[in-house]
Amino acid sequence: MSTLTIKNLHVSVKGKKILRGVDLTLNEGETLALLGPNGHGKSTLLAAIMGNPNFEVTEGSIELDGKDVLAMEVDERSKAGLFLAMQNPVEIPGVNSAEFYKAALNVRREKPISVFEYYRLLEKAYKEMGIPFEMSQRNLNEGFSGGEKKRNEILQMKLLNPTFAFLDEIDSGLDVDAMRVVAKAIEEEQGKGKGFLVISHYARLYTMIHPTRTAVMVNGRIVVEGGPEIVTRIDTEGYEWIRREYGISLEKLEKEGSQVSLGTCSTKVLLNGDKKE
Amino acid sequence: MVKEDLENVNLTMDLPAGEARSLSLTSLNGFSSRKITLNLRRNSVFVLNFADFCAWEGELIVEANLLEEDAEFTVHCASITNVNEKKRIQVNVNHLAPRGKSLVSCYGISLGKSLLRFDGCSYIKHGAVSCSTRQEAKAILFDEESQGFCSPALKIDENEVVASHAASVGRVNDDHLFYMTSRGLKKDEAKRLITMGYTHPVLAYYEEREVEALLKALEERV
């Protein structure tokens, strides 16, 4: 059985401390619900596990079956069995979705997947996720709706078959039907013994996927751990009881959201160091 | 369809009524600034392909005049700039008669401190009814100091037409690379996929032996 072990993890973003000593263990076959108020480090934890270069690990360790995850490149973490379904999957112009998935599959195989096998695998995954197969020919996430991007993340999870999957607000932007499709896909992978760490603000998803454990992150630390009943309590009472019962006041830790600029009509320019479009 | 290399710096071609031609340009053996003028007569079809994967500086200007009814003009272009190169590719299409069709599609990659510029204008003259035109230009920048400019314009003096244009310039950034590497690809492979995505569409219009040489040139540039 594989185990992911996080000890005393400290992570900073642009010099600002976000995680302040996270201790957490995730075993294969478990589904851990990670809750916490906005801006307290949940997504930072997932990004740090996966090796996002914008998140600097200043202290602590992450081990996968005793192997130092922090010493691995991002692609090595993926090939070691870690998968992050991102909260805001980026749009990547010019990269065909089907070509990308095939390349991601092939780096895990000794021999490249045959065209026929790949076509069958891809078609099955699209069907199961309720995504029109034609979308496999679109550029990666480009022009996808929020819900399509989230389903596309789960589709990749199914294709790449990780040992541990980290789902960052996978339910945001999903309508009720899409939520069922995603929950069913997660349940199928749970049945295969995969480990999940799932961030969501809403009990609805957790009701569908039945987490085995719950952890609550406040001020960059795990302050409460327990069973699935904690999800229900937070859903009905919020986080006030943590302050009351544990004497922990809520700070605001994470950076503000990144700036977004809009282009105009059909002329676009990107010049030296100028991030505006 | 006729496929030929272009030797002259400035070229004017008149396409007689009912003829169909294609011109496939490459920059494999170097390339210099040039202007191509095309005059299309009734029911003629002209397809211009430009796979530009080599080092050169300057501009390619294409001026297509759809002089008579039902003429069709298409451009497929993929270009790469690197180091300090500055390239400009401008395609202007003048719809001067009814029912003409045109498509201008330019894709490019800018690396290093280079500048890649796509511009051009589709003009539809008053009286050139039932014409359709599209100008699209997309560029992706790989490095911090790479520059891109995409401005596919429309000038329309007739009401009964279908016309569209699209432009995008994006930078390959850490988020793109993180996303792709988080699925198991190495950074170099991720960059290669992006490059291929931007350049492959034009390769569909070249013969197999030419594609091999073009891909080799492409690998050397990126």
Chai-1 contact restraints between the chains, C-beta under 6 A:
chainA,res_idxA,chainB,res_idxB,connection_type,confidence,min_distance_angstrom,max_distance_angstrom,comment,restraint_id
A,M50,B,S182,contact,1.0,0.0,6.0,A-B,restraint_1
A,N52,B,F178,contact,1.0,0.0,6.0,A-B,restraint_2
A,P53,B,D174,contact,1.0,0.0,6.0,A-B,restraint_3
A,V74,B,T181,contact,1.0,0.0,6.0,A-B,restraint_4
A,V74,B,S182,contact,1.0,0.0,6.0,A-B,restraint_5
A,D75,B,T181,contact,1.0,0.0,6.0,A-B,restraint_6
A,D75,B,G184,contact,1.0,0.0,6.0,A-B,restraint_7
A,D75,B,L185,contact,1.0,0.0,6.0,A-B,restraint_8
A,D75,B,K186,contact,1.0,0.0,6.0,A-B,restraint_9
A,S78,B,S182,contact,1.0,0.0,6.0,A-B,restraint_10
A,S78,B,R183,contact,1.0,0.0,6.0,A-B,restraint_11
A,S78,B,G184,contact,1.0,0.0,6.0,A-B,restraint_12
A,K79,B,G184,contact,1.0,0.0,6.0,A-B,restraint_13
A,L84,B,S182,contact,1.0,0.0,6.0,A-B,restraint_14
A,V90,B,D175,contact,1.0,0.0,6.0,A-B,restraint_15
A,V90,B,H176,contact,1.0,0.0,6.0,A-B,restraint_16
A,V90,B,Y179,contact,1.0,0.0,6.0,A-B,restraint_17
A,I92,B,H176,contact,1.0,0.0,6.0,A-B,restraint_18
A,P93,B,I140,contact,1.0,0.0,6.0,A-B,restraint_19
A,P93,B,G170,contact,1.0,0.0,6.0,A-B,restraint_20
A,G94,B,I140,contact,1.0,0.0,6.0,A-B,restraint_21
A,G94,B,I194,contact,1.0,0.0,6.0,A-B,restraint_22
A,G94,B,G197,contact,1.0,0.0,6.0,A-B,restraint_23
A,G94,B,Y198,contact,1.0,0.0,6.0,A-B,restraint_24
A,V95,B,L193,contact,1.0,0.0,6.0,A-B,restraint_25
A,V95,B,I194,contact,1.0,0.0,6.0,A-B,restraint_26
A,V95,B,G197,contact,1.0,0.0,6.0,A-B,restraint_27
A,N96,B,G197,contact,1.0,0.0,6.0,A-B,restraint_28
A,A103,B,L185,contact,1.0,0.0,6.0,A-B,restraint_29
A,A104,B,R183,contact,1.0,0.0,6.0,A-B,restraint_30
A,A104,B,G184,contact,1.0,0.0,6.0,A-B,restraint_31
A,V107,B,G184,contact,1.0,0.0,6.0,A-B,restraint_32
A,S266,B,P152,contact,1.0,0.0,6.0,A-B,restraint_33
A,S266,B,H165,contact,1.0,0.0,6.0,A-B,restraint_34
A,S266,B,A167,contact,1.0,0.0,6.0,A-B,restraint_35
A,T267,B,S151,contact,1.0,0.0,6.0,A-B,restraint_36
A,T267,B,A167,contact,1.0,0.0,6.0,A-B,restraint_37
A,K268,B,C150,contact,1.0,0.0,6.0,A-B,restraint_38
A,K268,B,A167,contact,1.0,0.0,6.0,A-B,restraint_39
A,K268,B,S168,contact,1.0,0.0,6.0,A-B,restraint_40
A,K268,B,V169,contact,1.0,0.0,6.0,A-B,restraint_41
A,V269,B,F149,contact,1.0,0.0,6.0,A-B,restraint_42
A,L270,B,L141,contact,1.0,0.0,6.0,A-B,restraint_43
A,L270,B,G148,contact,1.0,0.0,6.0,A-B,restraint_44
A,L270,B,V169,contact,1.0,0.0,6.0,A-B,restraint_45
A,L270,B,R171,contact,1.0,0.0,6.0,A-B,restraint_46
A,L271,B,Q147,contact,1.0,0.0,6.0,A-B,restraint_47
A,N272,B,E145,contact,1.0,0.0,6.0,A-B,restraint_48
